[in-house]
């Protein structure tokens, strides 16, 4: 899950990367994008306290989380490989 906000510059910078990754891993990975603007209660429930935040699930269970403005494409790909391997 990709938690983002329209005023979050790192979120907006990662958006094309996330879109490309979603296409590259089609059939092995599903990306859900959640805008923090209209989903504050949902963010609070999942303890998403900063943006961008990526939650990784396997079989319905959170297995990894990346958060903060320093997230890179390499970080995302490494986290994905851990989940789909």
Steps between C-alpha positions, in 0.01 A plus 500: 500500500632839398392775739555840346381860508474765230714745700771238565787565257672164561164327442451675170860425395447126569163483322645422152735245656209324673300501176793345310561238770131409496518434125829308522370270774148458361355167609740472795428826677194715558540866594231687690550876513344676796480878516545617856277800433171311487601206717631641827319248720626209289856637523467533877364146530806365315734734692613683189654805665717637219511516124589330283426165662492162330344201673577154362255216556524130435193281550325794670772555760730803508854373448695822440469877514700782346443858606666836460616735233824309439335198333661414167401281208765253615339484846161424346634228270693332783190499720289359216748219435489401867121471481462320167791257546 
